[in-house]
């Protein structure tokens, strides 16, 4: 006697297989949005914990080659790490002494700048009245609106910067401890990560992690080199023109130059306005803007391509969005971390075939074109210039 036909389709255990439930795209999107909201909320709430950790991770990547080099020379790991931390402290002390003193002097000069700006504005109104019959604003109205607003805004921005600096200093000890732990226990952390990977895939994962680490180190260190070089060039140009607070504005503009297009406009506008108010010469103000434009041209076409262009390139849209999101999420520290974090994200996305398209989206257009057919790649203008200059391939 044959068993019922329905029993032929049952699994050996006698139980029916669980059906696979497929959610509709709307439900999947809803779950994705809920997860994204919870992630952003968690990042916002845990900023006091995450910000020191992220800054420590960035500095750890910068200090890791130096620590390894000293360890290879026979220096004990603990002593090598202490030397690295001392270098960080010396760097912070130099920034605070140089940049902080310039910032304090600039804050003290705001009332004098307001008076000179008032005189310049009155002269401009008289010229416009004599030439075009423009009815000038009264002194009382001008003081009540523009000057008062300028003083309030200037104090607010400077106060925000000083508060941010104080917060960074208060967390410096915590950051140093994290850096020490990351450098000292780096082998232990790597072994912890490998425990999540099958033994036959650990070699591939190790190669990927080393590649990510190398590229990120090169990019972040290159970014700092670009800022230093641009600061020096800006400072030389502004000192030649006799601009007040030349060093302050040179560093300020070089840091803002990280922001594509927008940074150079902000960095050049403020010293140009101050020069115009101080000297009353539009030609002098135009020369100040010209210095920043020339340095920006050199940075975009020669300095950055030679230092960081071969490592990882972020397109301007991704950089601007990262800066805005970082500022909305964590304020000024978030804007500082946004560019290194977006570079890390791009490298991580490029390392996986399934997420490589998202890395391509974050990358620059030229980088994407080069990655399609590298064998047909023609040398760019910078490379051709370098070949003519050195007489050998770049």
matplotlib code that plots the C-alpha trace (Angstrom):
import matplotlib.pyplot as plt

x = [0.0, 1.5, 1.6, -0.4, 1.0, 1.3, 3.8, 6.4, 6.9, 7.6, 11.2, 12.7, 11.8, 8.2, 7.8, 6.9, 9.7, 9.2, 8.1, 10.4, 8.6, 9.5, 8.7, 7.5, 10.0, 8.0, 8.3, 12.1, 12.5, 10.6, 12.8, 15.9, 14.7, 14.0, 17.5, 19.0, 17.1, 18.1, 21.7, 21.8, 20.1, 22.6, 25.5, 24.1, 23.5, 26.9, 28.9, 30.8, 32.1, 32.4, 34.2, 37.3, 37.4, 37.3, 39.9, 42.1, 41.7, 42.7, 45.8, 46.6, 46.7, 49.0, 51.3, 51.4, 54.2, 56.4, 55.7, 56.5, 59.7, 61.0, 60.0, 61.9, 65.0, 64.8, 62.9, 60.4, 56.8, 55.8, 58.7, 57.9, 54.3, 55.3, 57.5, 54.5, 52.3, 54.9, 54.9, 51.2, 51.4, 54.1, 52.0, 49.0, 51.0, 52.4, 48.9, 47.5, 50.3, 50.4, 46.8, 45.3, 47.4, 46.4, 42.8, 42.9, 44.5, 42.0, 39.2, 40.7, 40.9, 37.2, 36.1, 38.9, 37.8, 34.2, 35.2, 37.3, 34.5, 32.1, 34.5, 34.9, 31.1, 30.5, 33.1, 31.5, 28.0, 29.3, 30.9, 27.7, 25.6, 27.9, 28.0, 24.5, 22.4, 22.1, 20.5, 22.9, 21.8, 22.0, 24.8, 22.2, 20.5, 23.8, 25.0, 21.7, 21.7, 25.0, 27.6, 25.6, 24.9, 28.6, 29.7, 27.2, 28.1, 31.8, 31.6, 29.4, 31.7, 34.8, 33.0, 32.1, 35.7, 37.0, 34.4, 35.4, 39.0, 38.3, 36.3, 39.2, 41.6, 39.4, 39.2, 42.9, 43.9, 41.1, 42.3, 45.9, 44.8, 42.9, 45.8, 48.1, 45.7, 45.1, 48.9, 49.8, 47.0, 46.9, 47.9, 45.3, 42.6, 43.6, 43.3, 39.9, 38.8, 40.1, 38.0, 35.0, 36.5, 37.0, 40.6, 40.7, 39.7, 42.0, 44.8, 42.5, 41.1, 44.5, 45.6, 42.4, 42.9, 46.6, 45.6, 42.9, 45.3, 48.0, 45.7, 44.0, 47.4, 48.6, 45.5, 45.3, 49.0, 48.9, 45.9, 48.0, 50.9, 48.7, 47.3, 50.9, 52.1, 49.1, 49.4, 53.0, 52.2, 49.2, 51.3, 54.1, 51.7, 49.8, 53.0, 54.3, 51.1, 51.4, 48.0, 47.2, 47.0, 48.6, 49.5, 46.1, 44.3, 46.8, 46.1, 42.4, 42.1, 44.3, 42.1, 38.9, 40.5, 39.6, 36.0, 35.8, 34.9, 33.2, 36.3, 38.4, 35.7, 35.2, 39.0, 39.7, 36.7, 37.3, 41.0, 40.0, 37.3, 39.6, 42.3, 39.8, 38.7, 42.3, 43.8, 40.7, 42.2, 40.2, 43.3, 45.0, 41.9, 41.9, 45.6, 44.7, 42.0, 44.6, 47.0, 44.4, 43.3, 46.9, 47.6, 44.3, 45.3, 48.6, 47.0, 44.3, 46.5, 50.0, 50.2, 47.2, 47.6, 51.2, 50.6, 47.1, 45.8, 47.3, 45.7, 42.1, 40.1, 36.7, 34.4, 33.4, 29.7, 30.5, 32.9, 30.4, 27.6, 30.0, 30.9, 27.2, 26.2, 29.2, 28.4, 24.7, 25.6, 28.6, 29.2, 32.7, 34.4, 32.1, 33.2, 36.8, 36.3, 34.0, 36.7, 38.9, 35.7, 34.4, 37.9, 37.8, 34.3, 35.4, 38.3, 36.2, 33.5, 36.1, 37.5, 34.3, 32.9, 29.3, 29.8, 32.3, 29.7, 29.1, 32.8, 32.8, 30.0, 32.0, 35.2, 36.2, 35.2, 38.8, 39.5, 36.5, 37.5, 41.1, 39.8, 37.7, 40.6, 44.0, 45.9, 44.6, 45.2, 46.9, 49.1, 47.3, 48.6, 50.3, 52.0, 53.2, 54.5, 56.3, 57.9, 59.2, 60.4, 62.3, 63.0, 61.5, 58.1, 56.0]
y = [0.0, 3.3, 6.3, 9.3, 11.5, 14.5, 12.7, 12.6, 16.3, 16.3, 16.7, 13.7, 15.2, 15.2, 19.0, 21.4, 23.9, 27.5, 29.7, 32.7, 35.9, 38.7, 42.2, 44.7, 47.5, 50.0, 48.0, 47.5, 51.3, 52.0, 49.7, 51.3, 54.8, 53.8, 52.3, 55.5, 57.7, 55.5, 55.6, 59.4, 59.8, 57.5, 59.4, 62.7, 61.4, 59.7, 62.6, 63.0, 59.4, 59.1, 62.4, 61.7, 58.2, 59.4, 62.1, 59.5, 57.1, 59.8, 60.7, 57.0, 56.5, 59.5, 58.3, 54.6, 54.8, 56.8, 54.3, 51.3, 53.0, 53.6, 50.0, 48.6, 50.6, 48.7, 51.3, 49.7, 50.1, 52.0, 54.5, 54.9, 55.7, 58.2, 60.0, 60.1, 61.6, 64.2, 65.3, 65.6, 67.8, 70.0, 70.4, 71.4, 73.8, 75.5, 75.8, 77.3, 79.8, 80.9, 80.7, 81.6, 84.8, 85.9, 85.2, 87.3, 90.2, 90.0, 90.1, 93.2, 94.9, 94.5, 97.9, 99.7, 98.0, 99.0, 102.7, 102.5, 100.7, 103.5, 106.1, 104.1, 103.6, 107.3, 108.2, 105.8, 107.3, 110.8, 109.7, 107.9, 111.0, 113.4, 111.1, 109.5, 111.5, 108.6, 109.5, 108.4, 106.6, 108.4, 107.6, 106.6, 104.1, 102.7, 102.2, 100.6, 98.1, 97.1, 98.0, 96.5, 93.4, 93.1, 93.3, 90.8, 88.3, 88.8, 88.2, 85.2, 83.5, 84.2, 83.0, 79.8, 79.2, 79.8, 77.5, 74.8, 75.3, 75.0, 71.8, 70.3, 71.1, 69.6, 66.4, 66.3, 64.0, 61.6, 61.6, 60.9, 57.9, 56.5, 57.0, 55.2, 52.3, 52.1, 52.1, 49.7, 47.2, 47.4, 43.7, 42.6, 44.6, 43.0, 39.5, 40.5, 41.4, 38.2, 36.1, 37.2, 35.9, 32.3, 31.1, 30.7, 34.3, 35.9, 36.5, 38.4, 40.4, 41.2, 42.5, 44.6, 46.1, 46.9, 48.6, 50.6, 51.6, 52.7, 54.7, 56.5, 57.3, 58.7, 60.7, 62.2, 63.0, 64.4, 66.6, 68.0, 68.6, 70.5, 72.7, 73.5, 74.3, 76.5, 78.3, 79.1, 80.4, 82.4, 83.9, 84.9, 86.7, 88.5, 89.5, 91.0, 93.0, 94.1, 92.7, 92.8, 89.4, 87.8, 84.6, 84.2, 84.7, 82.4, 79.5, 80.2, 80.3, 77.2, 75.2, 76.4, 75.5, 71.9, 72.9, 72.9, 76.3, 77.7, 77.7, 79.8, 82.4, 82.7, 82.6, 85.4, 87.7, 88.4, 89.6, 91.5, 93.4, 94.2, 95.4, 97.6, 99.1, 99.6, 101.1, 102.4, 101.0, 98.7, 97.8, 96.5, 94.4, 93.0, 92.1, 90.2, 88.2, 87.7, 86.1, 83.5, 82.8, 82.1, 79.9, 78.1, 77.5, 76.1, 73.9, 72.5, 71.9, 71.0, 70.7, 68.4, 66.2, 65.6, 64.8, 63.3, 62.9, 59.4, 58.1, 59.0, 61.8, 63.0, 64.9, 68.4, 67.5, 64.6, 66.8, 69.7, 67.3, 65.6, 69.0, 70.0, 66.7, 66.8, 70.3, 69.5, 66.3, 67.4, 71.1, 72.3, 69.0, 67.2, 69.5, 68.9, 65.1, 65.0, 65.0, 62.3, 60.2, 60.5, 59.5, 56.4, 55.6, 55.7, 53.5, 51.0, 51.0, 50.6, 47.5, 45.5, 44.6, 44.9, 48.4, 49.6, 51.6, 53.8, 54.4, 55.4, 57.8, 59.5, 59.7, 62.4, 62.2, 62.0, 59.1, 57.2, 57.7, 56.5, 53.4, 52.2, 51.6, 52.2, 50.8, 53.6, 56.3, 59.4, 61.5, 64.6, 68.2, 68.0, 64.7, 66.1, 69.2, 67.1, 64.9, 68.0, 69.5, 66.4, 64.7, 61.4, 59.7, 60.9]
z = [0.0, -1.1, 1.4, 0.7, -2.1, 0.3, 2.4, -0.4, 0.0, 3.7, 4.9, 6.8, 10.2, 9.2, 9.7, 7.0, 6.1, 7.4, 4.6, 3.8, 4.6, 2.1, 3.2, 0.7, -0.4, 1.6, 4.8, 4.2, 3.6, 6.8, 8.8, 7.2, 8.1, 11.7, 12.0, 10.5, 12.9, 15.9, 14.7, 14.3, 17.7, 19.4, 17.8, 19.0, 22.6, 22.9, 21.5, 24.8, 24.5, 20.7, 19.9, 22.1, 20.7, 17.1, 17.7, 19.4, 16.4, 14.0, 16.0, 16.5, 12.7, 12.4, 15.1, 14.3, 11.7, 14.1, 16.9, 14.7, 13.4, 16.9, 18.0, 15.0, 16.2, 19.6, 21.6, 24.0, 22.9, 26.1, 25.6, 21.9, 22.7, 25.4, 22.9, 20.4, 23.1, 24.0, 20.3, 20.4, 23.5, 21.9, 18.8, 20.8, 22.9, 19.7, 18.2, 21.4, 21.9, 18.2, 17.1, 20.5, 21.0, 17.5, 18.2, 21.4, 19.7, 16.9, 19.5, 21.1, 17.7, 17.0, 18.5, 16.6, 13.4, 14.0, 14.3, 11.1, 9.3, 10.4, 8.9, 5.7, 5.3, 5.9, 3.2, 0.8, 1.5, 0.8, -2.5, -3.5, -2.6, -4.6, -7.6, -7.8, -5.3, -2.9, 0.4, 3.1, 6.3, 9.6, 12.1, 14.7, 12.3, 11.2, 14.8, 15.7, 12.9, 11.2, 13.9, 16.7, 14.8, 13.7, 17.3, 18.5, 15.7, 16.1, 19.8, 19.3, 16.8, 18.9, 22.0, 20.2, 19.1, 22.6, 24.1, 21.6, 22.4, 26.1, 25.5, 23.5, 26.3, 29.0, 27.0, 26.1, 29.0, 27.9, 24.3, 25.4, 27.4, 24.4, 22.1, 24.5, 24.7, 21.0, 20.3, 23.1, 22.5, 18.7, 18.3, 20.8, 19.0, 15.7, 17.2, 18.6, 15.1, 13.6, 15.9, 13.9, 10.6, 9.4, 9.5, 5.7, 5.1, 7.7, 5.2, 2.9, 5.8, 7.0, 3.6, 3.4, 6.9, 6.1, 2.9, 4.5, 7.3, 4.9, 2.7, 5.6, 7.2, 3.9, 3.3, 6.8, 7.0, 3.5, 4.5, 7.4, 5.0, 2.6, 5.4, 6.6, 3.1, 2.3, 5.6, 4.8, 1.3, 2.6, 5.4, 3.0, 0.7, 3.5, 5.3, 2.0, 1.7, 5.3, 6.3, 10.0, 11.8, 8.7, 10.5, 12.0, 8.6, 6.9, 9.2, 9.3, 5.5, 5.0, 7.4, 5.6, 2.3, 3.1, 2.3, -1.5, -3.1, 0.0, 2.3, 0.0, -0.3, 3.5, 4.1, 1.6, 2.3, 6.0, 5.6, 2.4, 4.3, 7.2, 4.8, 3.0, 6.3, 7.5, 4.4, 2.5, -0.7, -2.9, -4.8, -1.5, -0.7, -4.2, -3.8, -0.7, -2.5, -5.3, -2.9, -1.8, -5.3, -6.4, -3.5, -4.0, -7.7, -6.6, -3.9, -6.2, -9.3, -7.8, -4.0, -3.3, -6.3, -5.5, -1.8, -1.4, -5.0, -5.5, -2.2, -2.1, -3.5, -2.3, -4.6, -3.5, -3.1, -0.7, 1.2, 1.6, 2.7, 5.2, 6.6, 6.9, 8.5, 10.8, 11.9, 12.5, 14.4, 16.6, 15.9, 15.3, 16.3, 13.9, 11.0, 11.9, 11.9, 8.8, 6.1, 7.7, 8.4, 4.9, 3.6, 5.9, 4.8, 1.1, 1.7, 3.6, 0.9, -1.9, -0.1, -0.6, -4.0, -2.8, -1.5, -4.1, -6.0, -3.0, -2.7, -6.4, -5.6, -2.9, -5.1, -7.5, -11.1, -12.4, -10.0, -11.3, -14.9, -14.0, -12.3, -15.4, -17.8, -16.0, -19.0, -21.2, -18.7, -20.2, -17.9, -16.6, -16.8, -13.4, -14.3, -17.6, -15.9, -13.3, -16.0, -17.9, -14.6, -13.4, -16.7, -15.5, -15.1, -12.2]

ax = plt.figure().add_subplot(projection="3d")
ax.plot(x, y, z, "-o")
ax.set_aspect("equal")
plt.show()
